[in-house]
Amino acid sequence: MSESGSSAATRSRTALREFDVAIIGGGLVGASLALGLAGTGVRALLVESVAPDSAAQPSFDERTTALGNASRRIFQGLGVWEEISRDAAAIRAIHVSDAGRFGFARLNAVEHGIDAFGYVVPNRVIGTALWRRLAGASGVEIRVPATVEDLDITTERAYFTVVTAAGAREVSSAHLLVAADGAHSAVRAAAGIEAGVEDYDQVAIAAAVTGDRANDGTAYERFTPSGPVAVLPLRGGGYGTIWSCSPQRAAELLALADDAYLDALQGCFGWRAGRFRRIGRRASYPLRLTRAATTVARRTVLIGNAAQALHPIAGQGFNLGLRDAALLAEVIAGAAGDVGAAQLLRRFSDWRAADRGGVVRFTDGLVRLFGSRVPGAGLLRNLGLLAFDLSPPAKRALARVSLGFGGPTPRLARGLPLQ
Ligand SMILES: Cc1cc2nc3c(=O)[nH]c(=O)nc-3n(C[C@H](O)[C@H](O)[C@H](O)COP(=O)(O)OP(=O)(O)OC[C@H]3O[C@@H](n4cnc5c(N)ncnc54)[C@H](O)[C@@H]3O)c2cc1C
């Protein structure tokens, strides 16, 4: 994008507010980055369009998120884990099965010498903890609800106007613009970065349920002819469920009364977790793989869903995005000079490539293997799951993915301070 004469003229007439870093999007990933930069001496701006305590907040809504141990350590480093952990349920075992077939796999955390594979937490709890801590953080200016207009990215700086809900307009600039504005990122588009979109032709229905017995810390993933069903333990004994199915089936399921939906879910998932009795609000999400062609461009970097938005089948999207945020905070805080220098951004992008590529391929591969109607695919799946159950190296590999490792690991994810 080139600097237009009119926007340059507007800037010269108006007081320009200058920042080192402007983060657009204060969802789970953008808010984590902002917190990572707090107190580092970096002058940061965080712009979020929906208030964190609004029922319409799209990032911290009714969903639950399975956090790997690397994410737990990052949150410890950001000073929010203590608050989050009060509402977290530990995943002590993972059970994977294929409906109507013999193959299944079971992993126990103790067998891997760890306390838990991860923790399931309501998104709202994570968002509230991040924003509460941000309110007292130094070095981060916050504009919410607000958005940006007139984005103009030059070789020296990115210029933009922050427009608040009250109608105030602040002409601003930053050395580095961070797109953390989700899968449909407007910043990504304004920076001229293409994104490939593959529609899985599936919709996920998320809902919390309680049953006739409390969970024992097992997370279930069941592959069914209509799509995968995840049943995750929640603090308090219930389960967070995610049922992915065709858009037509999802429309039918969403139209059902609560009791009828619970019966359908039970019929699909089975009885391993007991009888489901009550259900909270259902929310639905169309599932696509959205992948930016590059994660860096002039004065711009993409993180979280703006860089890659995944199918939730393996619970990896946020964990990956949080590692984006943790490593970017580390790179920015450690930069000797210009935090938006091309060389610095290239290094960040190269460091993230292995983790990003690995998690995208792993997640997409799972969707395709378990969604395949090709003759023989069912047998392959069963043999795969059986082999998986018997093979310690394969289990260790999955445990590593669940733990969130792959590529260079950010310092925060290793339990070290940012600098
Ligand atoms: C059903 C489901 C279950 C999932 N479960 C898991 C799981 O168990 N584990 C896991 O790791 N991941 C999971 N994920 C993925 C996870 O939810 C996403 O990876 C995560 O939400 C990405 O966060 P983000 O902050 O990058 O983007 P988003 O959550 O999309 O947030 C973007 C933010 O930017 C704001 N915004 C947008 N445009 C603008 C603008 N122009 N100006 C200012 N602000 C703007 C939005 O209001 C929002 O707050 C799941 C996803 C789904 C759909």
The ligand as an SDF file (V2000), in Angstrom:
LIG
                    3D

 53 58  0  0  0  0  0  0  0  0999 V2000
  -15.5340  -24.6490   18.1640 C   0  0  0  0  0  0  0  0  0  0  0  0
  -14.0780  -24.2710   18.3540 C   0  0  0  0  0  0  0  0  0  0  0  0
  -13.3390  -24.8510   19.3590 C   0  0  0  0  0  0  0  0  0  0  0  0
  -12.0060  -24.5370   19.5340 C   0  0  0  0  0  0  0  0  0  0  0  0
  -11.2970  -25.1850   20.5100 N   0  0  0  0  0  0  0  0  0  0  0  0
   -9.9630  -24.9390   20.6330 C   0  0  0  0  0  0  0  0  0  0  0  0
   -9.1750  -25.6420   21.6130 C   0  0  0  0  0  0  0  0  0  0  0  0
   -9.6800  -26.4650   22.3790 O   0  0  0  0  0  0  0  0  0  0  0  0
   -7.8400  -25.3660   21.6860 N   0  0  0  0  0  0  0  0  0  0  0  0
   -7.2490  -24.4530   20.8620 C   0  0  0  0  0  0  0  0  0  0  0  0
   -6.0380  -24.2620   20.9510 O   0  0  0  0  0  0  0  0  0  0  0  0
   -7.9690  -23.7750   19.9450 N   0  0  0  0  0  0  0  0  0  0  0  0
   -9.3100  -23.9910   19.8080 C   0  0  0  0  0  0  0  0  0  0  0  0
  -10.0340  -23.3050   18.8800 N   0  0  0  0  0  0  0  0  0  0  0  0
   -9.3780  -22.2330   18.0780 C   0  0  0  0  0  0  0  0  0  0  0  0
   -9.3760  -20.8960   18.8210 C   0  0  0  0  0  0  0  0  0  0  0  0
  -10.6630  -20.5330   19.2060 O   0  0  0  0  0  0  0  0  0  0  0  0
   -8.7740  -19.8010   17.9530 C   0  0  0  0  0  0  0  0  0  0  0  0
   -7.5230  -20.2330   17.5030 O   0  0  0  0  0  0  0  0  0  0  0  0
   -8.6210  -18.4950   18.7300 C   0  0  0  0  0  0  0  0  0  0  0  0
   -9.8900  -17.9370   18.9960 O   0  0  0  0  0  0  0  0  0  0  0  0
   -7.7980  -17.4910   17.9230 C   0  0  0  0  0  0  0  0  0  0  0  0
   -7.7280  -16.2810   18.6490 O   0  0  0  0  0  0  0  0  0  0  0  0
   -7.3880  -14.9200   17.9240 P   0  0  0  0  0  0  0  0  0  0  0  0
   -7.2830  -13.9160   19.0300 O   0  0  0  0  0  0  0  0  0  0  0  0
   -6.2490  -15.0920   17.0010 O   0  0  0  0  0  0  0  0  0  0  0  0
   -8.6280  -14.5940   16.9780 O   0  0  0  0  0  0  0  0  0  0  0  0
  -10.1430  -14.3480   17.3660 P   0  0  0  0  0  0  0  0  0  0  0  0
  -10.5510  -15.2300   18.4690 O   0  0  0  0  0  0  0  0  0  0  0  0
  -10.9100  -14.4120   16.0790 O   0  0  0  0  0  0  0  0  0  0  0  0
  -10.1750  -12.8410   17.9020 O   0  0  0  0  0  0  0  0  0  0  0  0
  -10.0250  -11.7440   17.0350 C   0  0  0  0  0  0  0  0  0  0  0  0
  -10.3180  -10.4710   17.8250 C   0  0  0  0  0  0  0  0  0  0  0  0
  -10.1110   -9.3470   16.9730 O   0  0  0  0  0  0  0  0  0  0  0  0
  -11.2070   -8.4430   17.0920 C   0  0  0  0  0  0  0  0  0  0  0  0
  -11.2960   -7.7140   15.8200 N   0  0  0  0  0  0  0  0  0  0  0  0
  -11.6680   -8.1930   14.6080 C   0  0  0  0  0  0  0  0  0  0  0  0
  -11.5800   -7.2350   13.6710 N   0  0  0  0  0  0  0  0  0  0  0  0
  -11.1430   -6.1050   14.3120 C   0  0  0  0  0  0  0  0  0  0  0  0
  -10.8480   -4.7760   13.8890 C   0  0  0  0  0  0  0  0  0  0  0  0
  -10.9850   -4.4130   12.6030 N   0  0  0  0  0  0  0  0  0  0  0  0
  -10.4410   -3.8790   14.8010 N   0  0  0  0  0  0  0  0  0  0  0  0
  -10.2820   -4.2270   16.1050 C   0  0  0  0  0  0  0  0  0  0  0  0
  -10.5350   -5.4830   16.5710 N   0  0  0  0  0  0  0  0  0  0  0  0
  -10.9630   -6.4020   15.6820 C   0  0  0  0  0  0  0  0  0  0  0  0
  -12.3940   -9.3430   17.4160 C   0  0  0  0  0  0  0  0  0  0  0  0
  -13.4340   -8.6170   18.0580 O   0  0  0  0  0  0  0  0  0  0  0  0
  -11.7570  -10.3870   18.3260 C   0  0  0  0  0  0  0  0  0  0  0  0
  -11.7580   -9.9860   19.6690 O   0  0  0  0  0  0  0  0  0  0  0  0
  -11.3810  -23.5970   18.6720 C   0  0  0  0  0  0  0  0  0  0  0  0
  -12.1190  -22.9940   17.6620 C   0  0  0  0  0  0  0  0  0  0  0  0
  -13.4600  -23.3250   17.4840 C   0  0  0  0  0  0  0  0  0  0  0  0
  -14.2400  -22.6730   16.3680 C   0  0  0  0  0  0  0  0  0  0  0  0
  1  2  1  0
  2  3  1  0
  2 52  2  0
  3  4  2  0
  4  5  1  0
  4 50  1  0
  5  6  2  0
  6  7  1  0
  6 13  1  0
  7  8  2  0
  7  9  1  0
  9 10  1  0
 10 11  2  0
 10 12  1  0
 12 13  2  0
 13 14  1  0
 14 15  1  0
 14 50  1  0
 15 16  1  0
 16 17  1  0
 16 18  1  0
 18 19  1  0
 18 20  1  0
 20 21  1  0
 20 22  1  0
 22 23  1  0
 23 24  1  0
 24 25  2  0
 24 26  1  0
 24 27  1  0
 27 28  1  0
 28 29  2  0
 28 30  1  0
 28 31  1  0
 31 32  1  0
 32 33  1  0
 33 34  1  0
 33 48  1  0
 34 35  1  0
 35 36  1  0
 35 46  1  0
 36 37  1  0
 36 45  1  0
 37 38  2  0
 38 39  1  0
 39 40  1  0
 39 45  2  0
 40 41  1  0
 40 42  2  0
 42 43  1  0
 43 44  2  0
 44 45  1  0
 46 47  1  0
 46 48  1  0
 48 49  1  0
 50 51  2  0
 51 52  1  0
 52 53  1  0
M  END
$$$$
